[in-house]
Amino acid sequence: MNDLKPSRREFLSRSSGGLGALALAGMISELDADSHNPLSARSGHHVAKADRVIFLYSTGGVSHVDTFNHRPQLAADHGKSITASRWLNKSGEFKRFLVKPRYAFKQYGQNGTWVSELFPHVGSVIDEVCVLNAMHCDSDGHDKATLAAHTGSAQFARPSAGSWLSYGLGTVNQNLPSFMVLAPAAPYAGAQTWGSDFLPACHQGTHVIPGKEPLPNAKPQTFDVSQQKMELAFRERLNQTHLRQRAADPMLDARIRSFETAFGMQREAPEAFDLSGETEATLNLYGIQRNATQGFGWQCLVARRLAERGVRFLELIDVGSSNNWDSHGNMGDHAPLAKAIDQPIAGLLTDLKQRGMLDRTLVVWTTEFGRTPFHQTADHAGREHHKHCFSSWMAGGGVKGGIVYGQSDEYGIRAAEDKVHTHDFNATMLHLLGIDHKRLTYRHAGRDFRLTDVHGRVVNEIVS
């Protein structure tokens, strides 16, 4: 933050290299949590409404007019021609034809929020959700829009939102990484989406690939606990001797202390991923089978377990089993993709609420952009990229539930009322965690950077 002392800033800048993300992120010492520990828990700028974030990301561009943005006029005017030059960034008379939603909508919850038949389970918990139907962003290219959704910049690699939050608040559990990514594969833009860039490497996301051994590097080299303790004690004596000869190197001190808690990481991480103690009722809630080690239900349940154990930022990337939401050729692709995440998401919100965690856990769902409500022909089966309007939502963590904020025009072509830009989305997320997005800065290359660049406003209308 911009009110940190220069000595700390210098230390953080120097500590950006060295150990791998898992070692640095997960094994910084929980002893002496002082200014030399970049992951020690810190307070924000104001009283927080949430302690952690679970960030659900559906890669490929989910169609808003087929999911959460009910546009009956689009259905009524199906086949009508429009001049789409403005939306295509082209000059001249580029005509397109309106294409009706492919899925029926139904009202859910006390306020009658419209949700398509793709998400009946999410519809059943919609009273916990604030739907944002006037989202918009700066790019309709996958890589750039994905990068912007995660880092606030569509043009350059920048630290991800999870890295910024880890940098700003640290972690309450020194035995686990502060920022973890549960994903079978990276989205568009690759590992940059969870990278720390110029922030210290300890704030980089730890990528966990679902499977039988999600954290293979956390296994101890020996099963003899007493022997391992003896080895660690011996290494500690050597490290301290080495440190006394180089006392002015704070990066070395942090590196040494990171190894001191390796034993704690080995003990806690495997237990967090062990679902054997979960009840059948809980597994059924997420729609997963006993002994499952992958799938979005597994990702959601593990996220809840990691959130319980103090992980600050969890991202769950929904990449689909064989494709993603980039439905250029056939909007029918949305059906199996939605089915794979609908029950797990609803199960996550329900489980968090039952455990008394939802009030302090901010759950967000988003995608990089929407899809065009029009096409070159009215009978085309797919939709193209669309940056001018899309849908996202937030739940828990100080957000007003059961409301819809923002409206598009009658066809879902442009965000028209109470618009929310990607920068506003990030500013609001940080605000709910107790952080002023304008004050969470890091000096790099001669200037102060922040997640929201020089933009963004907190959408106070959705804050409870």
CORHU-V149839 format. One record per helix or strand of 3 or more residues. SS is the DSSP state (A for helix, B for strand). FROM is the first residue (numbers start at 0). LEN is the number of residues. If there is no record, write none. Layout:
ss={SS | SS}
from={FROM | FROM}
len={LEN | LEN}
This chain:
ss={A | A | B | A | A | B | A | B | B | B | A | A | B | A | A | B | A | A | B | A | A | A | A | A | A | B | A | A | B | B | B | B | A | B | B | A}
from={5 | 20 | 51 | 63 | 71 | 80 | 84 | 94 | 104 | 112 | 116 | 125 | 128 | 141 | 160 | 178 | 189 | 200 | 205 | 215 | 224 | 249 | 261 | 279 | 295 | 312 | 332 | 357 | 360 | 389 | 402 | 414 | 421 | 441 | 446 | 459}
len={9 | 6 | 7 | 3 | 5 | 3 | 4 | 4 | 4 | 4 | 8 | 3 | 8 | 10 | 9 | 4 | 5 | 3 | 3 | 3 | 20 | 11 | 11 | 7 | 13 | 6 | 22 | 3 | 6 | 6 | 3 | 3 | 11 | 3 | 3 | 3}
